[in-house]
């Protein structure tokens, strides 16, 4: 029982170390493709690189953005070497004039290791962003919830020598966290967007997480390709 509690505690502590984050900007771009780079403090200093592809939809959801992002520590974090890969879908759910509500669903896969254990976790990352979205920029209030659904723990020889009876295996559930942030962005020319985000992070029990509970990020998006809203072009023979 002691070993199980220890492994579960390690998983809950490790999983938020490199936290997932949606690209800050890119809500209003019409081009088919977009790349995103975000750097800042998000439970730990981290860098996120993402690529998104826009798919035209019907009248209710005008476009669906399919994304995949990779999050890495910016600096050497000796306590934990980890990264996160997150495929996600994002869409503008409601829009009236410039006002809108965007939704995002991601499925983060997070791995890492230190001198005590190695882990791999799978989670669900749900986010909503409501605010004013114009072609020249936007400002929005974002609320995100990440649930860690299952974590696999593999203890090192050092941990096995210290904690008798510790076992490798899956542990679920292993926690989660909530984010509340303000984000805004501005367009630079026809393809670039600069975004800023600042907010507060707590656990699913509304307790501050380890390290610093505040998050602050800056991001840059570059869109390219033909307009996703354009009709299909006729194939000429």
Rosetta blueprint (number, residue, H / E / L):
1 X L
2 X H
3 X H
4 X H
5 X H
6 X H
7 X H
8 X H
9 X H
10 X H
11 X H
12 X H
13 X H
14 X H
15 X H
16 X L
17 X L
18 X L
19 X L
20 X L
21 X L
22 X L
23 X L
24 X L
25 X L
26 X L
27 X L
28 X L
29 X L
30 X L
31 X E
32 X E
33 X E
34 X E
35 X E
36 X E
37 X E
38 X E
39 X E
40 X E
41 X E
42 X E
43 X L
44 X L
45 X E
46 X E
47 X E
48 X E
49 X E
50 X E
51 X E
52 X E
53 X E
54 X E
55 X E
56 X E
57 X L
58 X L
59 X L
60 X L
61 X L
62 X L
63 X E
64 X E
65 X E
66 X E
67 X E
68 X E
69 X E
70 X E
71 X E
72 X E
73 X E
74 X L
75 X L
76 X L
77 X L
78 X L
79 X L
80 X L
81 X E
82 X E
83 X E
84 X E
85 X E
86 X E
87 X E
88 X E
89 X E
90 X E
91 X E
92 X E
93 X E
94 X E
95 X E
96 X E
97 X L
98 X L
99 X E
100 X E
101 X E
102 X E
103 X E
104 X E
105 X E
106 X E
107 X E
108 X E
109 X E
110 X E
111 X E
112 X E
113 X E
114 X L
115 X L
116 X L
117 X E
118 X E
119 X E
120 X E
121 X E
122 X E
123 X E
124 X E
125 X E
126 X E
127 X E
128 X E
129 X E
130 X E
131 X E
132 X E
133 X E
134 X E
135 X L
136 X L
137 X E
138 X E
139 X E
140 X E
141 X E
142 X E
143 X E
144 X E
145 X E
146 X E
147 X E
148 X E
149 X E
150 X E
151 X E
152 X E
153 X E
154 X E
155 X E
156 X L
157 X H
158 X H
159 X H
160 X H
161 X H
162 X H
163 X L
164 X L
165 X L
166 X L
167 X L
168 X L
169 X E
170 X E
171 X E
172 X L
173 X L
174 X L
175 X L
176 X E
177 X E
178 X E
179 X E
180 X E
181 X E
182 X E
183 X E
184 X E
185 X E
186 X E
187 X E
188 X E
189 X L
190 X L
191 X L
192 X E
193 X E
194 X E
195 X E
196 X E
197 X E
198 X E
199 X E
200 X E
201 X E
202 X E
203 X E
204 X L
205 X L
206 X L
207 X L
208 X E
209 X L
210 X L
211 X L
212 X L
213 X L
214 X E
215 X E
216 X E
217 X E
218 X E
219 X E
220 X E
221 X E
222 X E
223 X E
224 X E
225 X E
226 X E
227 X E
228 X L
229 X L
230 X L
231 X L
232 X L
233 X L
234 X L
235 X L
236 X L
237 X L
